[in-house]
């Protein structure tokens, strides 16, 4: 059995998350009224956010997943971004929205934005639930913004500690 450190503080409650996801979904729907969107979730943490978000968007949509890594099992980014699983879909000519659970250093998102730009999407937007502004090393554009959080190690709502705690309905700090 793995030894999981305790959660020290709940930073964002389940109700706050639900309300913010609804707000973001409404904004995306307004921005793309009369058009369609193609959402790309970054595995694995972004899946829960994606699942809730697509239920709040009322324009036609499709989605796919991509997996990149800069963490491994560590609490801090290694700084090296690796593509683990690429998209199965062609995004050329599509309104692409990258759906990310959290952005901290910005390296992973910067890598992904540059990777997607060469695939010629019609539009490329970024949707982030959690933003650790104080951890930023590379500035990245965020079009749909959830919550700014302190530079702490967080878990819950898709975010994990060594693969565990993704199922928590809130976001909590472990340090």
Residue pairs with C-beta under 8 A, 6 or more apart in sequence:
2 162
2 164
4 161
4 162
4 164
4 165
5 161
5 174
6 174
7 155
7 156
7 165
7 168
7 172
7 173
7 174
8 172
8 173
8 174
8 175
9 172
9 173
10 170
10 171
10 172
11 147
11 149
11 150
11 152
11 154
11 170
11 171
11 172
11 173
12 130
12 147
12 149
12 157
12 170
12 171
13 170
14 169
14 170
16 147
17 52
17 129
17 157
17 169
17 170
17 171
18 52
20 129
20 146
20 147
21 49
21 52
21 53
21 56
21 129
21 146
22 56
24 53
24 56
24 127
24 144
24 146
25 53
25 55
25 56
25 57
25 58
26 56
27 144
28 37
28 53
28 57
28 59
28 97
28 127
28 144
29 56
29 57
29 58
29 59
32 59
32 95
33 59
34 59
35 59
35 95
36 59
36 60
36 61
36 62
36 94
36 95
37 57
37 59
37 60
37 61
37 62
37 94
37 95
37 96
37 97
38 61
38 62
38 63
38 64
38 89
38 91
38 94
38 95
38 96
38 97
38 121
39 50
39 53
39 54
39 61
39 62
39 63
39 64
39 96
39 97
39 99
39 127
40 63
40 64
40 65
40 66
40 87
40 91
40 96
40 97
40 98
40 99
40 116
41 47
41 49
41 50
41 63
41 64
41 65
41 66
41 99
42 65
42 66
42 67
42 68
42 98
42 99
42 100
42 101
42 108
42 112
43 65
43 66
43 67
43 84
43 85
44 67
44 158
44 160
44 166
45 101
45 102
45 158
45 159
45 160
45 166
46 65
46 99
46 100
46 101
46 158
47 65
47 158
48 101
48 157
48 158
48 166
49 99
49 101
49 129
49 157
49 158
50 63
50 99
53 99
53 127
54 61
54 63
62 89
63 99
64 87
64 88
64 89
65 85
65 87
66 83
66 85
66 86
66 87
66 112
67 83
67 84
67 85
68 81
68 82
68 83
68 84
68 108
68 111
68 112
69 81
69 82
69 84
70 77
70 78
70 79
70 80
70 81
70 82
70 105
70 107
70 108
71 77
71 78
72 78
73 162
75 153
77 104
77 105
77 107
77 108
79 105
79 107
81 107
81 108
81 111
83 115
90 119
91 116
91 119
91 120
91 121
92 119
92 120
92 121
93 120
93 121
93 122
94 121
94 122
95 121
95 122
95 123
95 125
96 116
96 121
96 122
96 123
96 124
96 125
97 125
97 126
97 127
97 143
97 144
98 109
98 112
98 113
98 116
98 124
98 125
98 126
98 127
99 127
100 109
100 126
100 127
100 128
100 129
101 128
101 129
101 130
101 157
101 158
101 159
102 128
102 129
102 130
102 131
102 132
102 154
102 159
103 109
103 128
103 130
103 131
103 132
103 136
103 140
103 142
104 132
104 135
104 136
104 151
105 135
105 136
105 137
105 138
106 136
106 137
106 138
106 139
106 140
107 137
107 138
109 126
109 128
109 140
110 138
110 140
113 124
113 126
113 140
113 141
116 124
117 124
125 143
125 144
126 140
126 141
126 142
126 143
126 144
127 142
127 143
127 144
128 142
128 144
128 145
128 146
129 146
129 147
129 157
130 146
130 147
130 149
130 154
130 159
130 171
131 142
131 145
131 146
131 147
131 148
131 149
132 148
132 149
132 150
132 151
133 148
134 150
134 151
135 151
147 171
149 171
150 173
152 173
152 174
152 175
153 161
153 173
153 174
153 175
154 171
154 172
154 173
154 174
155 161
155 164
155 165
155 166
155 168
155 171
155 172
155 174
156 165
156 166
156 168
156 169
156 170
156 171
156 172
157 166
157 168
157 169
157 170
157 171
158 166
159 165
159 166
159 171
160 166
161 174
